[in-house]
Amino acid sequence: MASLDDLKKRIASVKSTQKITKAMKMVAAAKLRRA
């Protein structure tokens, strides 16, 4: 079993990854609109 600290770290990394993915999608959409 993973410890609570490990779970918290995993959740934090997943959230930050989702933020990065969202930002990249927004940038790609902006570029498509400009093109």
PQR file of N, CA, C, O and H, with PARSE charges and radii, in Angstrom:
ATOM      1  N   MET A   1       0.837  -1.212   0.000 -0.4000 1.5000
ATOM      2  CA  MET A   1       0.000   0.000   0.000 -0.0000 2.0000
ATOM      3  C   MET A   1       0.866   1.255   0.000  0.5500 1.7000
ATOM      4  O   MET A   1       1.873   1.325   0.704 -0.5500 1.4000
ATOM      5  N   ALA A   2       0.470   2.230  -0.785 -0.4000 1.5000
ATOM      6  CA  ALA A   2       1.187   3.504  -0.813 -0.0000 2.0000
ATOM      7  C   ALA A   2       0.818   4.303   0.431  0.5500 1.7000
ATOM      8  O   ALA A   2      -0.310   4.242   0.920 -0.5500 1.4000
ATOM      9  H   ALA A   2      -0.348   2.173  -1.357  0.4000 1.0000
ATOM     10  N   SER A   3       1.786   5.045   0.922 -0.4000 1.5000
ATOM     11  CA  SER A   3       1.524   5.867   2.105 -0.0000 2.0000
ATOM     12  C   SER A   3       0.734   7.108   1.703  0.5500 1.7000
ATOM     13  O   SER A   3       0.613   7.420   0.518 -0.5500 1.4000
ATOM     14  H   SER A   3       2.703   5.095   0.525  0.4000 1.0000
ATOM     15  N   LEU A   4       0.200   7.811   2.695 -0.4000 1.5000
ATOM     16  CA  LEU A   4      -0.602   9.004   2.428 -0.0000 2.0000
ATOM     17  C   LEU A   4       0.230  10.065   1.710  0.5500 1.7000
ATOM     18  O   LEU A   4      -0.256  10.740   0.803 -0.5500 1.4000
ATOM     19  H   LEU A   4       0.299   7.557   3.658  0.4000 1.0000
ATOM     20  N   ASP A   5       1.497  10.203   2.127 -0.4000 1.5000
ATOM     21  CA  ASP A   5       2.367  11.199   1.482 -0.0000 2.0000
ATOM     22  C   ASP A   5       2.553  10.865   0.005  0.5500 1.7000
ATOM     23  O   ASP A   5       2.536  11.757  -0.843 -0.5500 1.4000
ATOM     24  H   ASP A   5       1.893   9.654   2.864  0.4000 1.0000
ATOM     25  N   ASP A   6       2.731   9.580  -0.300 -0.4000 1.5000
ATOM     26  CA  ASP A   6       2.905   9.175  -1.697 -0.0000 2.0000
ATOM     27  C   ASP A   6       1.653   9.513  -2.510  0.5500 1.7000
ATOM     28  O   ASP A   6       1.743   9.994  -3.640 -0.5500 1.4000
ATOM     29  H   ASP A   6       2.745   8.856   0.389  0.4000 1.0000
ATOM     30  N   LEU A   7       0.485   9.254  -1.917 -0.4000 1.5000
ATOM     31  CA  LEU A   7      -0.764   9.549  -2.619 -0.0000 2.0000
ATOM     32  C   LEU A   7      -0.901  11.043  -2.871  0.5500 1.7000
ATOM     33  O   LEU A   7      -1.305  11.464  -3.955 -0.5500 1.4000
ATOM     34  H   LEU A   7       0.411   8.864  -0.999  0.4000 1.0000
ATOM     35  N   LYS A   8      -0.560  11.849  -1.855 -0.4000 1.5000
ATOM     36  CA  LYS A   8      -0.660  13.310  -2.010 -0.0000 2.0000
ATOM     37  C   LYS A   8       0.257  13.796  -3.123  0.5500 1.7000
ATOM     38  O   LYS A   8      -0.122  14.643  -3.932 -0.5500 1.4000
ATOM     39  H   LYS A   8      -0.232  11.507  -0.974  0.4000 1.0000
ATOM     40  N   LYS A   9       1.478  13.245  -3.154 -0.4000 1.5000
ATOM     41  CA  LYS A   9       2.431  13.651  -4.198 -0.0000 2.0000
ATOM     42  C   LYS A   9       1.899  13.263  -5.574  0.5500 1.7000
ATOM     43  O   LYS A   9       2.001  14.032  -6.529 -0.5500 1.4000
ATOM     44  H   LYS A   9       1.787  12.557  -2.497  0.4000 1.0000
ATOM     45  N   ARG A  10       1.334  12.066  -5.662 -0.4000 1.5000
ATOM     46  CA  ARG A  10       0.822  11.588  -6.948 -0.0000 2.0000
ATOM     47  C   ARG A  10      -0.328  12.472  -7.421  0.5500 1.7000
ATOM     48  O   ARG A  10      -0.392  12.848  -8.591 -0.5500 1.4000
ATOM     49  H   ARG A  10       1.251  11.442  -4.885  0.4000 1.0000
ATOM     50  N   ILE A  11      -1.241  12.801  -6.498 -0.4000 1.5000
ATOM     51  CA  ILE A  11      -2.385  13.655  -6.851 -0.0000 2.0000
ATOM     52  C   ILE A  11      -1.891  15.029  -7.300  0.5500 1.7000
ATOM     53  O   ILE A  11      -2.399  15.587  -8.272 -0.5500 1.4000
ATOM     54  H   ILE A  11      -1.190  12.495  -5.547  0.4000 1.0000
ATOM     55  N   ALA A  12      -0.901  15.572  -6.592 -0.4000 1.5000
ATOM     56  CA  ALA A  12      -0.362  16.890  -6.948 -0.0000 2.0000
ATOM     57  C   ALA A  12       0.261  16.858  -8.336  0.5500 1.7000
ATOM     58  O   ALA A  12       0.071  17.785  -9.123 -0.5500 1.4000
ATOM     59  H   ALA A  12      -0.488  15.119  -5.802  0.4000 1.0000
ATOM     60  N   SER A  13       1.004  15.799  -8.641 -0.4000 1.5000
ATOM     61  CA  SER A  13       1.660  15.712  -9.951 -0.0000 2.0000
ATOM     62  C   SER A  13       0.622  15.540 -11.055  0.5500 1.7000
ATOM     63  O   SER A  13       0.784  16.087 -12.146 -0.5500 1.4000
ATOM     64  H   SER A  13       1.159  15.046  -8.001  0.4000 1.0000
ATOM     65  N   VAL A  14      -0.441  14.786 -10.783 -0.4000 1.5000
ATOM     66  CA  VAL A  14      -1.494  14.602 -11.787 -0.0000 2.0000
ATOM     67  C   VAL A  14      -2.183  15.936 -12.060  0.5500 1.7000
ATOM     68  O   VAL A  14      -2.463  16.272 -13.211 -0.5500 1.4000
ATOM     69  H   VAL A  14      -0.572  14.342  -9.897  0.4000 1.0000
ATOM     70  N   LYS A  15      -2.457  16.699 -10.991 -0.4000 1.5000
ATOM     71  CA  LYS A  15      -3.119  17.996 -11.163 -0.0000 2.0000
ATOM     72  C   LYS A  15      -2.254  18.941 -11.968  0.5500 1.7000
ATOM     73  O   LYS A  15      -2.757  19.637 -12.850 -0.5500 1.4000
ATOM     74  H   LYS A  15      -2.230  16.426 -10.056  0.4000 1.0000
ATOM     75  N   SER A  16      -0.962  18.981 -11.684 -0.4000 1.5000
ATOM     76  CA  SER A  16      -0.075  19.887 -12.422 -0.0000 2.0000
ATOM     77  C   SER A  16       0.039  19.442 -13.876  0.5500 1.7000
ATOM     78  O   SER A  16       0.146  20.274 -14.777 -0.5500 1.4000
ATOM     79  H   SER A  16      -0.553  18.416 -10.967  0.4000 1.0000
ATOM     80  N   THR A  17       0.016  18.125 -14.106 -0.4000 1.5000
ATOM     81  CA  THR A  17       0.074  17.626 -15.483 -0.0000 2.0000
ATOM     82  C   THR A  17      -1.181  18.049 -16.243  0.5500 1.7000
ATOM     83  O   THR A  17      -1.104  18.425 -17.412 -0.5500 1.4000
ATOM     84  H   THR A  17      -0.071  17.449 -13.374  0.4000 1.0000
ATOM     85  N   GLN A  18      -2.335  17.989 -15.581 -0.4000 1.5000
ATOM     86  CA  GLN A  18      -3.583  18.396 -16.230 -0.0000 2.0000
ATOM     87  C   GLN A  18      -3.542  19.879 -16.567  0.5500 1.7000
ATOM     88  O   GLN A  18      -4.026  20.294 -17.620 -0.5500 1.4000
ATOM     89  H   GLN A  18      -2.398  17.684 -14.630  0.4000 1.0000
ATOM     90  N   LYS A  19      -2.954  20.693 -15.657 -0.4000 1.5000
ATOM     91  CA  LYS A  19      -2.841  22.133 -15.920 -0.0000 2.0000
ATOM     92  C   LYS A  19      -1.984  22.379 -17.152  0.5500 1.7000
ATOM     93  O   LYS A  19      -2.325  23.201 -18.002 -0.5500 1.4000
ATOM     94  H   LYS A  19      -2.561  20.356 -14.801  0.4000 1.0000
ATOM     95  N   ILE A  20      -0.861  21.658 -17.244 -0.4000 1.5000
ATOM     96  CA  ILE A  20       0.052  21.830 -18.385 -0.0000 2.0000
ATOM     97  C   ILE A  20      -0.656  21.418 -19.676  0.5500 1.7000
ATOM     98  O   ILE A  20      -0.552  22.103 -20.694 -0.5500 1.4000
ATOM     99  H   ILE A  20      -0.583  20.990 -16.554  0.4000 1.0000
ATOM    100  N   THR A  21      -1.379  20.290 -19.629 -0.4000 1.5000
ATOM    101  CA  THR A  21      -2.090  19.810 -20.817 -0.0000 2.0000
ATOM    102  C   THR A  21      -3.122  20.835 -21.264  0.5500 1.7000
ATOM    103  O   THR A  21      -3.260  21.111 -22.456 -0.5500 1.4000
ATOM    104  H   THR A  21      -1.464  19.734 -18.803  0.4000 1.0000
ATOM    105  N   LYS A  22      -3.853  21.400 -20.291 -0.4000 1.5000
ATOM    106  CA  LYS A  22      -4.875  22.397 -20.606 -0.0000 2.0000
ATOM    107  C   LYS A  22      -4.232  23.623 -21.245  0.5500 1.7000
ATOM    108  O   LYS A  22      -4.744  24.154 -22.231 -0.5500 1.4000
ATOM    109  H   LYS A  22      -3.740  21.175 -19.323  0.4000 1.0000
ATOM    110  N   ALA A  23      -3.113  24.070 -20.685 -0.4000 1.5000
ATOM    111  CA  ALA A  23      -2.417  25.245 -21.213 -0.0000 2.0000
ATOM    112  C   ALA A  23      -1.944  24.984 -22.638  0.5500 1.7000
ATOM    113  O   ALA A  23      -2.065  25.851 -23.503 -0.5500 1.4000
ATOM    114  H   ALA A  23      -2.698  23.638 -19.884  0.4000 1.0000
ATOM    115  N   MET A  24      -1.405  23.791 -22.884 -0.4000 1.5000
ATOM    116  CA  MET A  24      -0.912  23.452 -24.223 -0.0000 2.0000
ATOM    117  C   MET A  24      -2.066  23.420 -25.223  0.5500 1.7000
ATOM    118  O   MET A  24      -1.917  23.862 -26.362 -0.5500 1.4000
ATOM    119  H   MET A  24      -1.306  23.086 -22.181  0.4000 1.0000
ATOM    120  N   LYS A  25      -3.212  22.897 -24.798 -0.4000 1.5000
ATOM    121  CA  LYS A  25      -4.383  22.858 -25.684 -0.0000 2.0000
ATOM    122  C   LYS A  25      -4.836  24.274 -26.020  0.5500 1.7000
ATOM    123  O   LYS A  25      -5.189  24.562 -27.163 -0.5500 1.4000
ATOM    124  H   LYS A  25      -3.333  22.537 -23.873  0.4000 1.0000
ATOM    125  N   MET A  26      -4.827  25.155 -25.026 -0.4000 1.5000
ATOM    126  CA  MET A  26      -5.243  26.538 -25.249 -0.0000 2.0000
ATOM    127  C   MET A  26      -4.285  27.226 -26.214  0.5500 1.7000
ATOM    128  O   MET A  26      -4.715  27.971 -27.094 -0.5500 1.4000
ATOM    129  H   MET A  26      -4.541  24.921 -24.097  0.4000 1.0000
ATOM    130  N   VAL A  27      -2.989  26.981 -26.050 -0.4000 1.5000
ATOM    131  CA  VAL A  27      -1.986  27.580 -26.941 -0.0000 2.0000
ATOM    132  C   VAL A  27      -2.184  27.065 -28.363  0.5500 1.7000
ATOM    133  O   VAL A  27      -2.126  27.834 -29.323 -0.5500 1.4000
ATOM    134  H   VAL A  27      -2.639  26.376 -25.334  0.4000 1.0000
ATOM    135  N   ALA A  28      -2.416  25.761 -28.493 -0.4000 1.5000
ATOM    136  CA  ALA A  28      -2.612  25.170 -29.816 -0.0000 2.0000
ATOM    137  C   ALA A  28      -3.867  25.750 -30.470  0.5500 1.7000
ATOM    138  O   ALA A  28      -3.866  26.045 -31.666 -0.5500 1.4000
ATOM    139  H   ALA A  28      -2.463  25.136 -27.713  0.4000 1.0000
ATOM    140  N   ALA A  29      -4.929  25.913 -29.694 -0.4000 1.5000
ATOM    141  CA  ALA A  29      -6.173  26.472 -30.232 -0.0000 2.0000
ATOM    142  C   ALA A  29      -5.946  27.910 -30.686  0.5500 1.7000
ATOM    143  O   ALA A  29      -6.446  28.314 -31.736 -0.5500 1.4000
ATOM    144  H   ALA A  29      -4.930  25.673 -28.723  0.4000 1.0000
ATOM    145  N   ALA A  30      -5.197  28.683 -29.906 -0.4000 1.5000
ATOM    146  CA  ALA A  30      -4.912  30.074 -30.265 -0.0000 2.0000
ATOM    147  C   ALA A  30      -4.113  30.126 -31.562  0.5500 1.7000
ATOM    148  O   ALA A  30      -4.367  30.973 -32.419 -0.5500 1.4000
ATOM    149  H   ALA A  30      -4.790  28.354 -29.054  0.4000 1.0000
ATOM    150  N   LYS A  31      -3.152  29.224 -31.705 -0.4000 1.5000
ATOM    151  CA  LYS A  31      -2.332  29.196 -32.925 -0.0000 2.0000
ATOM    152  C   LYS A  31      -3.197  28.839 -34.126  0.5500 1.7000
ATOM    153  O   LYS A  31      -3.031  29.413 -35.202 -0.5500 1.4000
ATOM    154  H   LYS A  31      -2.946  28.536 -31.009  0.4000 1.0000
ATOM    155  N   LEU A  32      -4.132  27.880 -33.947 -0.4000 1.5000
ATOM    156  CA  LEU A  32      -4.997  27.471 -35.056 -0.0000 2.0000
ATOM    157  C   LEU A  32      -5.874  28.639 -35.495  0.5500 1.7000
ATOM    158  O   LEU A  32      -6.100  28.836 -36.688 -0.5500 1.4000
ATOM    159  H   LEU A  32      -4.266  27.414 -33.073  0.4000 1.0000
ATOM    160  N   ARG A  33      -6.369  29.418 -34.523 -0.4000 1.5000
ATOM    161  CA  ARG A  33      -7.234  30.550 -34.861 -0.0000 2.0000
ATOM    162  C   ARG A  33      -6.456  31.600 -35.642  0.5500 1.7000
ATOM    163  O   ARG A  33      -6.984  32.214 -36.569 -0.5500 1.4000
ATOM    164  H   ARG A  33      -6.185  29.258 -33.553  0.4000 1.0000
ATOM    165  N   ARG A  34      -5.183  31.804 -35.256 -0.4000 1.5000
ATOM    166  CA  ARG A  34      -4.366  32.816 -35.929 -0.0000 2.0000
ATOM    167  C   ARG A  34      -4.000  32.375 -37.341  0.5500 1.7000
ATOM    168  O   ARG A  34      -3.958  33.195 -38.259 -0.5500 1.4000
ATOM    169  H   ARG A  34      -4.754  31.305 -34.503  0.4000 1.0000
ATOM    170  N   ALA A  35      -3.738  31.092 -37.515 -0.4000 1.5000
ATOM    171  CA  ALA A  35      -3.265  30.597 -38.816 -0.0000 2.0000
ATOM    172  C   ALA A  35      -4.323  30.787 -39.910  0.5500 1.7000
ATOM    173  O   ALA A  35      -4.090  30.425 -41.063 -0.5500 1.4000
ATOM    174  H   ALA A  35      -3.772  30.426 -36.769  0.4000 1.0000
TER
END
